[in-house]
Amino acid sequence: MIAVVGSNMVDLITYINRMPNPGETLEAPDFQMGCGGKGANQAVAAARLGAEVLMVTRVGNDNFAKNTRENFEANGISTQFVLETETTSGVAPIFVEKSSQNSILIVQGANAHLSPKDVDAAREEIAKCSLIVMQLEIPLETVYYTIELANELGIPVILNPAPANPELDLYRIASCEYFLPNESELGLITGMPVETLEQIEEAAQLLVEKGIKNVIVTLGEKGVLCLSAKNKTVLPAFNVDAVDTTGAGDAFIGCFAQSLDAGFSLEDSVKRATFYASDSVTKRGTQYSYATAEEISFP
């Protein structure tokens, strides 16, 4: 079983020809609303591929909360610790251009209230898990506390440092087994240049030297860099015709977690995750684009 301690959002996706200039009003060709948030996305991706998933998160006391809880249940995800908060649910307005590139705004809402006490309340169920997956759309203190709990319980942690936070304390996350940034997040967190593969390797090496066992950097069309104290591997990307890249990083992490949980090696888990994320960008939406185990054939 995988525990996802993280965020949920309502995705408000607008498909555009271009972003409007200040003061300008444009007509957009299409709109879609769906369930999202990095934590929820990763949980859904893992669950659709067959993993048993426990979600620890907070929703608001609005109409969005009911839809979010029902979406978790529809994907077979435990909602025992989907907790209601006297505030709004998190929302994410997303703008997708013709090139498939996206721009995203995040309103944390109830996610900002997920606390160490909430994680403690789920401790008994978390202890049954083989992996804990986290992101940075919840308070940093909750992230740090969960890592400490994972160490106490002997459970490896996958940390996706997104959205990147320059205040992230590398000392307090050093015990993470897997650290999965993209190249821009890696640059912001380390304060190092990441324009070339050599620079990306140097920045990833800094994190390994801090104590993180495996740094896995997603590089888009350039593939994936995997770095540890003993090994360095660059795995190629899969060439596809991208329609919408929204949520591709979460698809990668959800599949990566499911693959590790199912017993695949680190390298095979990365290969599967790369393929799964590539498949997701050929379809519109976030969770809408995540294939089930029956819908995808891994190479």
Helices and strands as residue ranges (DSSP letters): E 2-5, E 9-15, E 30-36, H 38-48, E 53-59, H 63-74, E 78-84, E 91-96, E 102-104, G 109-113, H 116-121, H 123-126, E 131-134, H 140-153, E 157-159, E 178-179, H 183-190, H 197-210, E 214-218, G 220-222, E 224-227, E 232-235, H 248-261, H 266-280, G 287-289
